Amino acid sequence: MSKVLHVNQNSFDEEVLKSQIPVFVDFWAEWCGPCRAIAPVLESLAEDYNGKVKIVKINVDKETDLANKYNVSAIPSLIIVKDGKEIDRIVGGATKEVYAERINKVI
């Protein structure tokens, strides 16, 4: 079972902004090749950081208001939210090691 949570406008505040642990948010789309390529990496990170960091996905085609709110102009865009505030952003695909390094800075 996937530990990556799919979030929408209705669940965003509760799952991301009010989270007690940092949240790694993946803004993605089904048609995006790099987004699909990093999906297994995010699943692996969700396992590795279970209970320390929440990994969520937001489909930019379905959640345009959230994408606009966070000024997402290219995907994949991954942001780290802690205490309800964006504290880091990675635009484009990267390796598991790069993502882990950024996550480790906030936990």
Residue pairs with C-beta under 8 A, 6 or more apart in sequence:
2 43
2 46
3 43
3 46
3 47
3 50
3 55
4 26
4 39
4 42
4 43
4 46
4 55
4 56
4 57
5 15
5 54
5 55
5 56
5 57
6 56
6 57
6 58
6 59
7 15
7 16
7 25
7 56
7 57
7 58
7 63
8 58
8 62
8 63
8 66
9 63
9 65
9 66
12 58
12 63
12 66
15 23
15 54
15 56
16 23
16 25
16 54
16 56
16 81
17 81
17 84
18 84
19 54
19 81
21 51
21 52
21 53
21 54
21 107
22 52
22 53
22 54
22 80
22 81
22 82
22 87
22 103
22 106
22 107
23 53
23 54
23 55
23 56
23 80
23 81
23 82
24 42
24 45
24 53
24 54
24 55
24 56
24 78
24 79
24 80
24 99
24 103
25 56
25 57
25 58
25 70
25 78
25 79
25 80
25 81
26 35
26 38
26 42
26 55
26 56
26 57
26 58
26 76
26 77
26 78
27 58
27 60
27 66
27 67
27 70
27 72
27 75
27 76
27 77
27 78
27 79
28 35
28 39
28 57
28 58
28 59
28 60
28 75
28 76
29 35
29 59
29 60
29 61
29 75
30 36
30 59
30 61
31 61
32 75
32 76
34 75
34 76
34 92
34 93
35 75
35 76
35 93
37 93
38 76
38 93
38 94
41 95
41 96
41 99
42 55
42 57
42 99
44 96
45 53
45 55
45 96
45 99
45 100
45 103
46 55
48 100
49 55
49 103
49 107
52 107
53 103
53 106
53 107
58 66
58 67
60 66
60 67
60 72
60 75
70 77
70 79
70 86
74 91
74 92
76 91
76 92
76 93
77 89
77 90
77 91
78 89
78 90
78 91
78 99
79 86
79 88
79 89
79 90
80 86
80 87
80 88
80 89
80 102
80 103
80 106
81 87
82 106
87 106
88 102
88 105
88 106
90 98
90 99
90 102
